[in-house]
Structures are given as C-alpha cells and as structure tokens.
Amino acid sequence: MGGLIVAFVVIGFLFPASYQTKLDLMVDKSDTSLYTTVSDLKTWKKWSYWEVTDTNMRITYGEKSQGLGAAYTWGDKESDIGTLTIVTAEPYRLIEYEAKFDTDLPPAKGWYSFKKMGDRTLVESGFYMEHGYNPLNRWFGILFGQEMDKAIEHNLYALRDLR
C-alpha cells in the first residue's frame, strides 16, 4: 500500500504544473449578439456545459450579472464550490473571467473572444489553470482538463445553436 502512495505522489509530480486549452468556431451570428449573450451570466444556464449537465448546481448571482464585474457563486446544496467573475469586458470583442475554486489554487482564467468576419463571427474560447507543486492538484488538473476540453467544445457549439 505504501508503494502505491509513493507512486501516486511521484507520478503527480510528473504531470504539468498548469493546464491551458483553447478552441475556436466560426458562427453564423453577429459579434454583437454573441458578446451580449456571453457577457450576461444569467444566459449561461441556456448554453454553459456546467449548468446544462449539472442540474443540481446552485447559482447565486452577485450585485451585477452582466458585463465587467458580473459574478456568480456556484455550489451544491450544502456549500459553495467557487466564484466566477467577469474581469474584462470589451464590447463585441472580448470577455475574460476568473474562476476561483474553494481550494488553495490561484484563480483560473477563461475567455471568449469575438472576431467579426463578414456576416459571421469567429468565436474563440480558452481556459488556463495553474496547479502548483501539490501532486494531488496536478492529478486534479489532468482529470479537470479533460472535462474542460469537453466544456469548451460544448459551449461553442451551444452558442452557435442557441436560438
């Protein structure tokens, strides 16, 4: 049993200390409508992977729910798990957010950028998270990273298909 624990820790140290992903998709919508949707956290329940797949997730909105400074806290029935805050809002061009989990990790950073191309828009979404030196956090990063890849892909296609 001790050997398994040592192997778990050693392997954890071999994993990357951070995770980053990004994906883009050409969408037949205006940069204005896409930006307006993404900058309003109350619309996320219609297209966000996490809110669509976890129907038991509890969301509490901050004083603002749209634009710069908009925030919400998410959790389960018993406790809060994290907070998401829009930290950059450049109309029709860029939304950046920080996701702070109820851990010792620094906030994760995510973004949506919008580039108008004729009557279509190139939407890029990405996510960056540091795991630090804790091997358990690095294991979490590997598992969470796989879920984030699915989430970003889901979100882009859901924004494309949103009516």
C-alpha positions, -999 to +999 in steps of 0.1 A: +000+000+000+028+024+008+043+018-026+011+028-043+010+061-023+046+068-032+039+060-069+008+083-068+029+112-054+058+107-078+035+104-109+017+135-097+049+155-098+055+144-134+022+160-145+022+196-158+020+224-132-006+242-154-033+235-179-043+255-210-068+249-238-085+269-265-108+262-293-125+283-319-155+280-341-170+301-370-206+310-361-233+324-383-242+351-357-231+387-352-203+396-328-229+419-311-254+391-303-227+366-292-210+392-269-243+402-254-251+366-246-218+357-231-215+389-211-248+382-193-242+354-168-279+347-165-279+334-201-252+308-193-279+284-180-290+281-216-256+271-231-229+265-204-217+229-202-216+230-164-250+245-159-266+222-186-250+190-173-253+196-135-290+203-129-284+203-091-259+231-093-269+261-072-261+295-086-262+328-067-257+359-087-237+389-074-248+425-075-241+425-112-249+397-136-238+414-168-206+430-181-175+440-162-177+429-125-206+405-131-202+375-108-219+344-095-211+318-069-218+281-076-221+252-054-242+222-043-270+221-017-246+222+012-218+246+003-202+269-022-176+255-045-164+286-064-170+320-078-168+332-114-162+369-121-160+388-154-128+408-152-126+422-187-155+432-209-145+448-242-178+453-261-182+429-291-146+418-288-136+401-255-149+386-223-123+374-197-133+358-165-117+344-134-130+312-117-119+309-081-124+274-067-127+267-030-091+255-029-056+268-023-051+272-061-049+306-077-079+316-098-083+300-132-087+323-162-110+319-191-120+339-221-143+343-251-131+365-280-152+375-310-138+385-344-163+397-369-157+382-404-183+395-428-217+384-415-201+356-394-181+356-362-150+336-352-155+328-315-125+316-295-128+302-260-100+292-238-091+283-202-059+284-182-053+270-147-022+266-125-019+235-103+012+245-083+036+219-068+010+198-050+009+164-068-028+160-058-037+193-076-018+181-106-038+149-107-069+170-104-056+191-133-053+161-156-089+150-149-104+185-148-085+194-180-103+166-199-136+179-187-127+215-197-119+204-232-154+189-234-169+220-218-153+245-242-164+224-272-199+221-259-201+259-251-190+269-286-215+247-303-243+256-279-237+293-286-238+286-323-271+267-319-287+290-294-320+305-306 
